Amino acid sequence: HSTYTGRPPDEPAVLGVALNEVFVPILQRQFPEIVDFYLPPEGCSYRLAVVSMKKQYPGHAKRVMLGVWSFLRQFMYTKFVIVVDEDVNTRDWKDVIWAITTRMDPARDTVLIENTPIDYLDFASPVSGLGSKMGMDATNKWPGETQREWGEPIRMDDAVKQRVDDIWQELGIDLT
């Protein structure tokens, strides 16, 4: 038997959605710091993974991304691993993109690994079955990972947020 592969939504992407629920407890058993693991359908089943974690020390996010690539055989075909903190919803692209753009320096926080096993059906790889991987550490930085002082996210009070939301239309601002 085989599956139809192409641009999502296709069979592998739908299978990936189901496998999310299977993989989370398996990964958490090996890496208890993992909060959630998500294979977005847009990532063609397993080619892109977003992992949220409870970071405990400098370099911890890189350990988790390398662990994901090596723990289950299927994940050796994952080309992109994005690691975020537990306050980021792995299943919400707006949240993930916010973490990438506010917690990541491309030179410091990108891991590139060349000449690794890749899916034979991945025609973007330079040779059949061999390609590269990219990991993105979009977590808050600890001392030792940056020389700058690192801030904490500010949370708006719910009452203030509601007051502001109530006047957007009155101000002529359309947020849709």
Contacts in CASP RR format, 6 or more apart in sequence:
PFRMAT RR
TARGET T0000
AUTHOR 0000-0000-0000
METHOD contacts of the structure
MODEL  1
HSTYTGRPPDEPAVLGVALNEVFVPILQRQFPEIVDFYLPPEGCSYRLAV
VSMKKQYPGHAKRVMLGVWSFLRQFMYTKFVIVVDEDVNTRDWKDVIWAI
TTRMDPARDTVLIENTPIDYLDFASPVSGLGSKMGMDATNKWPGETQREW
GEPIRMDDAVKQRVDDIWQELGIDLT
3 10 0 8 1.000
3 11 0 8 1.000
3 12 0 8 1.000
3 15 0 8 1.000
4 10 0 8 1.000
4 11 0 8 1.000
5 11 0 8 1.000
5 12 0 8 1.000
5 44 0 8 1.000
5 121 0 8 1.000
6 44 0 8 1.000
8 41 0 8 1.000
8 42 0 8 1.000
8 43 0 8 1.000
8 44 0 8 1.000
9 41 0 8 1.000
10 44 0 8 1.000
12 44 0 8 1.000
12 45 0 8 1.000
12 46 0 8 1.000
13 41 0 8 1.000
13 42 0 8 1.000
13 43 0 8 1.000
13 44 0 8 1.000
13 45 0 8 1.000
14 41 0 8 1.000
15 45 0 8 1.000
16 39 0 8 1.000
16 41 0 8 1.000
16 45 0 8 1.000
16 46 0 8 1.000
17 39 0 8 1.000
17 41 0 8 1.000
19 39 0 8 1.000
19 45 0 8 1.000
19 46 0 8 1.000
20 37 0 8 1.000
20 38 0 8 1.000
20 39 0 8 1.000
23 37 0 8 1.000
23 39 0 8 1.000
23 72 0 8 1.000
24 34 0 8 1.000
24 36 0 8 1.000
24 37 0 8 1.000
26 72 0 8 1.000
27 34 0 8 1.000
27 37 0 8 1.000
27 51 0 8 1.000
27 68 0 8 1.000
27 71 0 8 1.000
27 72 0 8 1.000
28 34 0 8 1.000
30 67 0 8 1.000
30 71 0 8 1.000
31 53 0 8 1.000
31 64 0 8 1.000
31 67 0 8 1.000
31 68 0 8 1.000
31 71 0 8 1.000
33 53 0 8 1.000
33 54 0 8 1.000
33 55 0 8 1.000
33 56 0 8 1.000
33 60 0 8 1.000
33 64 0 8 1.000
34 51 0 8 1.000
34 52 0 8 1.000
34 53 0 8 1.000
34 64 0 8 1.000
35 52 0 8 1.000
35 53 0 8 1.000
35 54 0 8 1.000
35 86 0 8 1.000
36 51 0 8 1.000
36 52 0 8 1.000
36 89 0 8 1.000
36 90 0 8 1.000
36 91 0 8 1.000
37 49 0 8 1.000
37 50 0 8 1.000
37 51 0 8 1.000
37 52 0 8 1.000
37 68 0 8 1.000
37 90 0 8 1.000
38 49 0 8 1.000
38 50 0 8 1.000
38 51 0 8 1.000
38 90 0 8 1.000
38 91 0 8 1.000
39 45 0 8 1.000
39 46 0 8 1.000
39 48 0 8 1.000
39 49 0 8 1.000
40 48 0 8 1.000
40 50 0 8 1.000
40 91 0 8 1.000
40 93 0 8 1.000
42 48 0 8 1.000
46 74 0 8 1.000
46 75 0 8 1.000
46 77 0 8 1.000
46 78 0 8 1.000
47 77 0 8 1.000
47 78 0 8 1.000
47 79 0 8 1.000
47 80 0 8 1.000
47 119 0 8 1.000
47 122 0 8 1.000
48 78 0 8 1.000
48 79 0 8 1.000
48 80 0 8 1.000
48 81 0 8 1.000
48 82 0 8 1.000
49 68 0 8 1.000
49 75 0 8 1.000
49 78 0 8 1.000
49 80 0 8 1.000
49 81 0 8 1.000
49 82 0 8 1.000
50 81 0 8 1.000
50 82 0 8 1.000
50 84 0 8 1.000
50 90 0 8 1.000
50 91 0 8 1.000
50 96 0 8 1.000
51 64 0 8 1.000
51 65 0 8 1.000
51 68 0 8 1.000
51 81 0 8 1.000
51 82 0 8 1.000
51 83 0 8 1.000
51 84 0 8 1.000
51 90 0 8 1.000
52 83 0 8 1.000
52 84 0 8 1.000
52 85 0 8 1.000
52 86 0 8 1.000
52 88 0 8 1.000
52 89 0 8 1.000
52 90 0 8 1.000
53 60 0 8 1.000
53 61 0 8 1.000
53 64 0 8 1.000
53 83 0 8 1.000
53 84 0 8 1.000
53 85 0 8 1.000
53 86 0 8 1.000
53 139 0 8 1.000
54 85 0 8 1.000
54 86 0 8 1.000
55 61 0 8 1.000
55 85 0 8 1.000
55 139 0 8 1.000
55 140 0 8 1.000
55 142 0 8 1.000
57 142 0 8 1.000
58 141 0 8 1.000
58 142 0 8 1.000
58 143 0 8 1.000
58 144 0 8 1.000
58 145 0 8 1.000
59 137 0 8 1.000
59 142 0 8 1.000
59 145 0 8 1.000
60 139 0 8 1.000
60 142 0 8 1.000
61 83 0 8 1.000
61 137 0 8 1.000
61 139 0 8 1.000
62 83 0 8 1.000
62 111 0 8 1.000
62 137 0 8 1.000
64 83 0 8 1.000
65 81 0 8 1.000
65 83 0 8 1.000
65 111 0 8 1.000
65 135 0 8 1.000
65 137 0 8 1.000
66 111 0 8 1.000
68 75 0 8 1.000
68 78 0 8 1.000
68 81 0 8 1.000
69 75 0 8 1.000
69 76 0 8 1.000
69 78 0 8 1.000
69 81 0 8 1.000
69 113 0 8 1.000
69 116 0 8 1.000
69 133 0 8 1.000
70 76 0 8 1.000
76 116 0 8 1.000
76 117 0 8 1.000
77 117 0 8 1.000
77 118 0 8 1.000
77 119 0 8 1.000
77 122 0 8 1.000
78 133 0 8 1.000
79 118 0 8 1.000
79 122 0 8 1.000
79 132 0 8 1.000
79 133 0 8 1.000
79 134 0 8 1.000
80 133 0 8 1.000
80 134 0 8 1.000
80 135 0 8 1.000
80 136 0 8 1.000
81 133 0 8 1.000
81 134 0 8 1.000
81 135 0 8 1.000
81 136 0 8 1.000
82 96 0 8 1.000
82 100 0 8 1.000
82 135 0 8 1.000
82 136 0 8 1.000
82 138 0 8 1.000
83 135 0 8 1.000
83 136 0 8 1.000
83 137 0 8 1.000
83 138 0 8 1.000
83 139 0 8 1.000
84 90 0 8 1.000
84 95 0 8 1.000
84 96 0 8 1.000
84 99 0 8 1.000
84 103 0 8 1.000
84 138 0 8 1.000
84 139 0 8 1.000
85 99 0 8 1.000
85 103 0 8 1.000
85 139 0 8 1.000
85 140 0 8 1.000
87 153 0 8 1.000
88 95 0 8 1.000
88 96 0 8 1.000
88 98 0 8 1.000
88 99 0 8 1.000
88 138 0 8 1.000
89 95 0 8 1.000
89 96 0 8 1.000
90 96 0 8 1.000
96 138 0 8 1.000
99 138 0 8 1.000
99 139 0 8 1.000
100 136 0 8 1.000
100 138 0 8 1.000
103 109 0 8 1.000
103 138 0 8 1.000
103 139 0 8 1.000
103 140 0 8 1.000
103 141 0 8 1.000
104 110 0 8 1.000
104 136 0 8 1.000
104 137 0 8 1.000
104 138 0 8 1.000
105 146 0 8 1.000
108 145 0 8 1.000
108 146 0 8 1.000
109 136 0 8 1.000
109 137 0 8 1.000
109 138 0 8 1.000
110 134 0 8 1.000
110 135 0 8 1.000
110 136 0 8 1.000
110 137 0 8 1.000
111 133 0 8 1.000
111 134 0 8 1.000
111 135 0 8 1.000
111 136 0 8 1.000
111 137 0 8 1.000
112 132 0 8 1.000
112 133 0 8 1.000
112 134 0 8 1.000
112 135 0 8 1.000
113 132 0 8 1.000
113 133 0 8 1.000
113 134 0 8 1.000
114 131 0 8 1.000
114 132 0 8 1.000
115 130 0 8 1.000
115 131 0 8 1.000
115 132 0 8 1.000
116 130 0 8 1.000
116 131 0 8 1.000
116 132 0 8 1.000
116 133 0 8 1.000
117 129 0 8 1.000
117 130 0 8 1.000
117 131 0 8 1.000
118 125 0 8 1.000
118 129 0 8 1.000
118 130 0 8 1.000
118 131 0 8 1.000
118 132 0 8 1.000
118 133 0 8 1.000
119 125 0 8 1.000
119 129 0 8 1.000
120 128 0 8 1.000
120 129 0 8 1.000
122 129 0 8 1.000
122 131 0 8 1.000
125 131 0 8 1.000
125 132 0 8 1.000
140 150 0 8 1.000
140 151 0 8 1.000
141 150 0 8 1.000
142 150 0 8 1.000
168 174 0 8 1.000
168 175 0 8 1.000
END
